[in-house]
Amino acid sequence: MKINNLLCMMQLHGAISIGLKLMEMVHLQKHYRVKELAALWGLSRNTIIKHFATEEGVLRIAANSGKRKYTVLSIPESVALRVHERLHQVPLPTVRLTRTPRRIIRVKDLRRETKQH
């Protein structure tokens, strides 16, 4: 029983130390601005902001410029990769028709039907 507890503690310590090493290296990673990621991923700036505004690991730099306050998001590469992987795992919503699809009737088909009757 004590061996299992010791192994669990070692695994937990390893996971924590790996997490700490990644956090230590964040300052060495490339950081993206919202505009850069929007261009790379082909999304709007608002979509990028929506996904990264509350994401852990994103640096939020508050700036006051006269009357207006704004926040610059600096997104480390590891965080961008994590969010990108998570977005790719989300299945596309299925489209369900709530009504009967419309039938296409061609004028020439109507003419044929009237000639046959």
C-alpha positions as CSV (number, residue, x, y, z in Angstrom):
1,M,0.0,0.0,0.0
2,K,2.8,2.4,0.8
3,I,4.5,1.6,-2.5
4,N,1.4,2.6,-4.4
5,N,1.1,5.9,-2.5
6,L,4.8,6.6,-3.1
7,L,4.4,5.9,-6.9
8,C,1.3,8.2,-7.0
9,M,3.2,10.9,-5.2
10,M,6.1,10.6,-7.6
11,Q,3.8,10.7,-10.6
12,L,2.0,13.8,-9.2
13,H,5.4,15.4,-8.5
14,G,6.5,14.7,-12.0
15,A,3.4,16.2,-13.5
16,I,3.8,19.3,-11.3
17,S,7.4,19.7,-12.1
18,I,6.7,19.4,-15.9
19,G,4.0,22.0,-15.5
20,L,6.3,24.3,-13.6
21,K,9.0,23.9,-16.3
22,L,6.5,24.8,-19.0
23,M,5.5,27.9,-17.0
24,E,9.2,28.8,-16.5
25,M,9.8,28.6,-20.3
26,V,6.7,30.6,-21.3
27,H,8.8,33.8,-21.4
28,L,11.1,32.1,-24.0
29,Q,8.2,31.1,-26.3
30,K,6.9,33.1,-29.2
31,H,3.9,35.3,-28.2
32,Y,1.1,36.1,-30.6
33,R,-1.1,39.1,-30.7
34,V,-4.8,38.7,-31.5
35,K,-4.3,40.1,-35.0
36,E,-1.6,37.6,-35.8
37,L,-3.6,34.5,-34.7
38,A,-6.7,35.8,-36.5
39,A,-4.6,35.9,-39.7
40,L,-2.9,32.6,-39.2
41,W,-6.1,30.7,-38.4
42,G,-8.4,32.6,-40.8
43,L,-10.7,33.7,-38.0
44,S,-12.0,37.1,-36.9
45,R,-10.3,39.1,-34.2
46,N,-13.5,38.8,-32.1
47,T,-13.4,35.0,-32.3
48,I,-9.8,34.9,-31.2
49,I,-10.6,37.2,-28.3
50,K,-13.6,35.1,-27.3
51,H,-11.4,31.9,-27.1
52,F,-8.4,33.5,-25.4
53,A,-9.9,36.2,-23.1
54,T,-10.2,33.8,-20.1
55,E,-7.6,31.2,-21.1
56,E,-5.0,30.3,-18.5
57,G,-1.5,31.3,-19.5
58,V,-2.5,34.3,-21.6
59,L,-0.8,37.6,-20.6
60,R,-3.2,40.5,-20.2
61,I,-1.6,43.8,-20.5
62,A,-3.8,46.7,-19.4
63,A,-3.2,50.1,-21.0
64,N,-4.8,53.4,-20.4
65,S,-4.7,55.7,-23.4
66,G,-6.5,59.0,-22.6
67,K,-10.1,58.3,-21.9
68,R,-10.2,54.8,-23.3
69,K,-8.9,51.7,-21.4
70,Y,-8.0,48.6,-23.3
71,T,-6.2,45.2,-22.7
72,V,-3.6,43.7,-25.0
73,L,-3.6,39.9,-25.1
74,S,-0.2,38.3,-25.5
75,I,-0.7,34.6,-26.3
76,P,2.2,32.2,-25.8
77,E,2.7,29.5,-28.5
78,S,2.0,26.7,-26.1
79,V,-1.4,28.2,-25.1
80,A,-2.3,28.8,-28.8
81,L,-1.5,25.1,-29.6
82,R,-3.5,23.9,-26.7
83,V,-6.6,25.9,-27.7
84,H,-6.1,24.9,-31.4
85,E,-6.1,21.2,-30.4
86,R,-9.2,21.7,-28.2
87,L,-11.0,23.4,-31.1
88,H,-10.3,20.6,-33.5
89,Q,-11.8,18.0,-31.1
90,V,-15.2,19.8,-31.1
91,P,-17.5,18.0,-33.5
92,L,-19.4,20.1,-36.0
93,P,-23.1,20.5,-35.1
94,T,-25.4,18.4,-37.2
95,V,-27.9,20.2,-39.3
96,R,-31.5,19.0,-38.8
97,L,-34.3,20.1,-41.0
98,T,-37.2,21.3,-39.0
99,R,-39.5,21.4,-41.9
100,T,-40.1,19.4,-45.1
101,P,-37.7,20.5,-47.8
102,R,-39.2,22.4,-50.7
103,R,-39.8,20.6,-54.0
104,I,-38.5,22.1,-57.2
105,I,-41.0,22.2,-60.0
106,R,-39.8,23.2,-63.4
107,V,-42.1,24.9,-65.9
108,K,-41.3,22.5,-68.7
109,D,-42.3,19.6,-66.4
110,L,-45.7,21.3,-65.7
111,R,-46.2,21.7,-69.4
112,R,-45.6,18.0,-70.0
113,E,-48.0,17.0,-67.2
114,T,-50.8,19.2,-68.6
115,K,-50.3,17.8,-72.2
116,Q,-50.5,14.2,-70.8
117,H,-53.8,14.8,-69.0
